[in-house]
Each structure stands twice: as C-alpha cells, then as structure tokens.
C-alpha cells in the first residue's frame, strides 16, 4: 500500500512538471512569461533536474568550456534562469560570469549560487545594454525554444562577443527552420560575422530522444 501511494505521488508530481514544461512552450507574451516564471522559480531546479533529468545546461556548458581554454574568459549567460548552465562553468573554474534573464525571481535563485559577477534583469528580445565586444563567450540553454525567444537576438549576441569569441547555445529542433534560426545563422556566416564550429542534434533530458540543436559558432 505504501509503495503504491509513493508511486502515485511520484506520478502526480511528474505530470505536474510536464504540465509546467508544456505551459512554458505555449507562452504568448512577455507578461505571460514573467508571471509563469514567477510561479515556477522556487521549484524549477528540483522539478527540472531531479524529476525530469534536464541535461541540456550541463551539456552546453561543457561544450563552451572545451572551446574556452582560459578560465579567466568572460562569459554571458543569455536567459540564465536559475543559473544551471553557469553552475557547471563555475565548477570548472570560470569566474567572470554574467547573466541576463527576464524573470527577477529566477535571477534571485541564480544569485543565491554566488557564482555570477553581474546579474541583469532584462528582455533579450530588446537591445542588450552591454558594451560591444565585451565577452569571450556567450552561452544559452533552453532559451531559444517554444514560447520564448526567436533568432532576433543573435545579432546582439554577436555584437557583444569579442572577435574570436564563442557562442554555444541550444535551439529546439522544431523551431530551427520554422522560426528562421537556420537562415539567420546562415546569414551571419555569409556576412562574415560568424563561422560555424559545430552543429549537432542532442537530447535535452536524460535517456530521452534527440530534441534540439547544440550550436557552436565563433565570431569572426
């Protein structure tokens, strides 16, 4: 009986988590996004890591870390959320870490990690209030996805990257062509702004099907 009850509670929690993810994929406005992550911030890590086995942040952090040999490199975390991606970079010795996110509540969770140099609340769909050529690397996990951010900010991301700087990010595969990510990256390459290092399909969750593109580009 106890085992059945525990199993039932576990299934109930899993469904609740999946409901959150599906709701996140269908957000239609900035106000909806702000309200949604205000509610989810406190439980985000537990639900995404412990219950869903969310591996995309650690995977993309490892990829960026392999491209940046100097741990003194400055890194901007776009859509930093609770800091899951930079947590892995910090554990690898990186210390010049900045983050930007729309949700103040998610930022406050990230701040508690004590790993960020600066944390900014802001909409990455708007021009970034950051100096040109100020970062050695930009990392982003789970931001370029359903209901969140399209390819528009890529121009600003490459603006704030130093020449030779690295962008490592995930893009949900459903949106790669339909929202114009493929074409925008191709245009940046054609314009001599970026060069492709690697582009591979990968899984966002442990033991789950391939779900997104893991993209690595260098600013020319």
N, C-alpha and C positions, 0 to 999 in steps of 0.2 A: 504493500500500500504506500509506504513512504517513498519507495523508488518510483512508483507511478506518479505520485504527487510531484516529486522533484523533476521528473521528465516533463510533466505537464507544464510546470512553471518555466522550465528551460525553453520549451517550445513557444510558450506565450511571449517570453522575452525576445526570442529570435524573431517572431512575427512583428513585434513592436519595432525592433531595429530595422527590419526590412521595410516596414511602413515608413520610417523616417527617411531611409535612402530613396524610396520611390517618391516621397513627397519632395525631397530635395531636387530630384530630377525634373519636377514639374513646376518649379517656381517661375513666376512670370514677371516679377517686378523687383526693383531694389528694395522696396518696403517689405515685400513678402520675404525676401531673403534675410533682411535684418531681423524681422520678427521670428523667423524659423530658427536661425542660429542662436538667437537669444534663449529660446526654449531648450535647445539641444546642447549648448556649450558644456554644461556641467557633466553630462553623461556621454559626451561624444567619444572620448578615448576608450572608456570601458566598453561601450557598445561596438565601436568600430574595430578595436584591437582584440579585445577578449572574446567577443561574441561572433564577429564576422571574419576575423583573421585578416585584417586590412594590411596588405604588404606593400602597396604602391609607394608610400612615403619612404620606407627603408630602401626599396629598390632604386628609386630615382636619386636618393641621397648617395647611395653607393656609386651610382654611375657618375654623378658630378664629382664626388671625391676622387675618383680614378682619373678624372680629367684635370683636376687642380692639384698639382703636386705640392704646392706650398700651402700649409695650413694657416698662414697669415693672410690668405686671399680674402677679399671682402665679398660677401655673398648676400644677395637679396632674395628673400623667400616671398614669392608672389602668391597671395591667397594663403598665408601662413597658417590660418586656423589656430589650432591649439599648440602648434609647434612640433608636430610629429616628424616632419621631414628634417628640420634643423636639429632636432634632438639627436638624430643619428650622426649628423655632421659634427656636432659638438663632442660627441663621444669619440669621434675620430681625430679630435684636436683642433678643429676650426673654431675660432673665437670672434671673428669680425662678421657677425651675423646680424642682419637687419630683416625685419618682416613687415608686411603690409597686409591688412585684411579689412573687409567691410564691417565685420562684426566686432564691436567693442568687447562683448562678452567672451568671444573666442580669444581675442587678444589678451584679456586678463588671465585666462588659463595659460596661455603661452608665456606670459610674463612671469608666472609663478615658477617656471622651469629655471629661470635665472641664466639663460644661455644667450639671450639676444642683447646686442648693443643698443639697438633702437627698434621700437615697435610703433608703427604708424597705422592709424585708423583712416581708411580711405577706400574709394571705389576705383578699382584698377581699370574700369572702363573709361575713366577720365584721365587726362594728362597727369603723369606722375610728378609730384612736387619734389623731384630729386635731380641732382646735377647730372649733366651729360657726362658719359664716360667715367662713371664713379664706381663701378663694380667689376670685379674679376669674374664673377659667376652669378647667374640667376637660376633659381630652382623653383619648380611649381608642380605640385601633386594634387590631382583631384579638382583643380580649378577650371580647366578647360573641358567642361562636361555639360551634360543636360541641365538647363535651367540656371546656368551660372555665367560663364564668360566665353565669348566668341573670340575670333582671331584678331579683333581690332587692337588690343593692347600689345601685340607683337612688335609694332613699330616703336612704341615707347620702351619696351624691354630692350630692344637692340640699341636705342638711343642711350640708355643708362649703362649699358655694357661698355667696358673698355675695349679697344681694338685687341683682338685675340681672346676676348672673354668668352665664356661658355654659357649657353642656355641649355639646361636639362629639364624637360617637362613631360608630363603625361597629357595625352589628348584622347578622349573617348573615341573608340573606333567608329561608332555610329555617326559622329559629327565630323570626322576627318575630311570627307568630301562635301557632305550636305551643308555644313556651315562655313566652308571655304578655307579650312586650315591648310589643306594640301596646296591650294592655289596661292594662298598668302605666303607660305614658306617658299614655294617655288619662285614667287615674285621677288622675295628678299634675296634669294640666291641669284636670280637673273640680274638684279640691280647691283650686285657686287657688295651687298650689305652683310650677307651671311654665307657660310659654307656648311654643307651637311657633313657631320661626323658619323652619325649612326641613326638608324630608324628601324625599330623592331617592335613587333606586337608582343605584348606581355599580359600577365594576369594582375589584376588589382587586389585579388584576395587569394589566400592560401587554398590550394587544391581546387581552384575554380578555372573555368575556361578563359582563354585569352580575351581581354576586354578593351585594351587601349594601346595606343602607340606610345612608346617610350622614345622621345625625340631628343637628339643632341646636336646642337648647331654651334658653330663658332662665329663670332663677329669678325668680319674681315677688316 
